[in-house]
Amino acid sequence: MDTGFITPIQLWGNLPETVKASQTEESNGMFKSIFENAVNDVTDTQKTLEQQQYLLSTGQIDDVHSVSIAASEAQLSVDMLVQLRNKAIESYNELMRISL
């Protein structure tokens, strides 16, 4: 069975007692890379939008609709980053509410 990037759910009894440091670092790296990719995407789409706006203002662009497309892409990437941040904060707050 090919699961791709989705890890199958395991029973608590089947989990190892100690988590290896490499596994922890790997999961931290994956979590970090998701946010880095989102931030980089916001930066890239903002640069594209600024370039399109510059071309429009100087009259160097033939298709005006590309500016509105670039603006929509930039807005969507910002919205995605904000939602990722909100979910991360929500998850952190939920973990803090857990009593041991």
Sequence and secondary structure as in RCSB ss.txt:
>XXXX:A:sequence
MDTGFITPIQLWGNLPETVKASQTEESNGMFKSIFENAVNDVTDTQKTLEQQQYLLSTGQIDDVHSVSIAASEAQ
LSVDMLVQLRNKAIESYNELMRISL
>XXXX:A:secstr
   TT      GGGS SS  HHHHHHHHHHHHHHHHHHHHHHHHHHHHHHHHHHHHHTT  S THHHHHHHHHHH
HHHHHHHHHHHHHHHHHHHHHH   
